[in-house]
Amino acid sequence: MSAPLVLLAEDDEDVRALAELVLRRDGYEVTAVSDGQAALDAAADRTPSVAVLDVSMPRMDASRPRGGSVSAPRPASCRSCS
């Protein structure tokens, strides 16, 4: 069984690197990008299990999603979420 894929969109390089490190440490596969358009492109290439989106990013941010609604349920088992 493969690890769940997390799409991480964050324009701050340090925050993105830290979040990616924590997610990978907890066993997730991560696709990390720096803006909203790159997140859409990455999701089109491979559908993630969940997307973690910065609210304010260049080239489209999470406050203006395109192509449908976004739902973000809390994972049933996420060691980093407690």
PLY file of the C-alpha trace (Angstrom):
ply
format ascii 1.0
element vertex 82
property float x
property float y
property float z
element edge 81
property int vertex1
property int vertex2
end_header
0.00 0.00 0.00
1.42 3.37 -0.97
1.50 6.40 1.30
-1.27 8.97 0.90
-0.30 11.87 -1.34
-0.44 15.37 0.16
-0.38 18.36 -2.16
1.28 21.21 -0.25
0.98 24.73 -1.70
2.93 27.38 0.23
4.85 30.34 -1.17
7.11 30.83 1.87
10.07 28.54 1.21
10.91 27.99 4.90
7.33 27.16 5.88
6.99 24.86 2.85
10.23 23.02 3.72
9.21 22.56 7.37
5.70 21.34 6.50
7.11 18.96 3.91
9.62 17.59 6.43
6.92 16.95 9.04
4.56 15.32 6.55
7.27 13.06 5.11
8.40 12.12 8.63
4.84 11.04 9.37
4.83 8.78 6.33
3.07 10.88 3.71
4.18 11.32 0.13
4.36 15.06 -0.60
4.15 17.17 -3.73
5.21 20.68 -2.67
4.62 23.73 -4.86
4.97 27.48 -4.40
1.75 28.92 -5.87
-1.89 28.21 -6.65
-1.46 27.64 -10.37
1.32 25.11 -9.73
-1.01 23.38 -7.24
-3.72 23.04 -9.89
-1.18 21.72 -12.39
0.17 19.19 -9.88
-3.35 18.03 -8.95
-4.16 17.58 -12.64
-1.08 15.37 -13.04
-1.83 13.25 -9.98
-4.86 13.50 -7.70
-3.79 14.02 -4.08
-5.49 12.44 -1.09
-5.56 15.88 0.53
-4.41 19.40 -0.33
-2.91 21.83 2.17
-3.19 25.34 0.70
-1.79 28.65 1.87
-4.56 31.25 1.93
-2.50 33.96 0.22
-0.15 33.02 -2.64
1.00 34.46 -5.95
-0.67 33.38 -9.23
-3.93 32.33 -7.51
-4.53 31.68 -3.87
-6.77 29.38 -1.86
-9.37 32.11 -1.35
-10.28 31.84 -5.05
-10.27 28.15 -5.99
-11.06 27.38 -9.59
-12.79 24.33 -10.92
-15.04 23.37 -8.03
-15.34 23.36 -4.30
-12.60 22.31 -1.95
-13.20 20.06 1.04
-10.62 19.41 3.71
-11.65 16.81 6.29
-9.21 16.07 9.09
-7.38 12.79 8.48
-8.44 9.93 10.75
-4.85 9.30 11.81
-2.43 12.17 11.65
0.27 12.21 14.30
1.10 15.85 13.52
-2.51 17.05 13.87
-2.86 16.50 17.61
0 1
1 2
2 3
3 4
4 5
5 6
6 7
7 8
8 9
9 10
10 11
11 12
12 13
13 14
14 15
15 16
16 17
17 18
18 19
19 20
20 21
21 22
22 23
23 24
24 25
25 26
26 27
27 28
28 29
29 30
30 31
31 32
32 33
33 34
34 35
35 36
36 37
37 38
38 39
39 40
40 41
41 42
42 43
43 44
44 45
45 46
46 47
47 48
48 49
49 50
50 51
51 52
52 53
53 54
54 55
55 56
56 57
57 58
58 59
59 60
60 61
61 62
62 63
63 64
64 65
65 66
66 67
67 68
68 69
69 70
70 71
71 72
72 73
73 74
74 75
75 76
76 77
77 78
78 79
79 80
80 81
